[in-house]
Amino acid sequence: MQAAVLLGAPGSGKGTIAAAVARESDFRHISTGYAIRQEMESPHSEIGIAARSYMERSEYVPDELALALVKGILVEAGRGAKILFDGFPRTETQARRLDSLLRDLGGRLAGAFLLQADEAVLVERLQGRRSCEGCGTVFNRVWNPPTVAGICDACSGALVQRVDDFEENVAKRLKLHEEAAHGLIRWYDESGRLTWIDATQDPEVSAGQILAVVKT
Ligand SMILES: [Zn+2]
């Protein structure tokens, strides 16, 4: 089993780049945010029930909850699996526990990648995000606009701005991320496992840099 982790602030493009890596390799892209929302849709999921109040306040779920989710994903994926996590770990505690989890499961960390961009870039990207009410496809007014403004290319649904992306919430999310990520980044950096990636370059270029590490 191999796991790689993609770190970076909201707006750094983790989802896009993780998807590009998955297309070009046998790594599976697992967005833990998406996995939590799936759990929340399942009425009997203990993780989903416990996560709801945090997600509704745009807060990160506690370490124990994130770790329970990730452990379930790794165990289910099985021995030969290769997984690229996007949205996990978010704290140093989660990173340390991922190391022990992988050790227990006979796996290894294939790489840790930090997508870096200036705050001004992140704010512009986050505030420009619009998602389709119908199918969930995400567009960006600045760098990935729909053909017709306000209308989804895929299903003609209406494009709306998520509450998370309102100006006041963008500032809150970036601050929250910054506080949690500091120790996390140091944990991977000081153990010599961190690769820094320029998040302002073409996502395909970033994906190529990640592939060069995980394929060795
Ligand atoms: Zn749509």
Residues whose N, C-alpha, C, O or C-beta is under 5 A from the ligand:
A	BS01	ZN	C132 G134 C135 G136 T137 C152 A154 C155 S156 G157
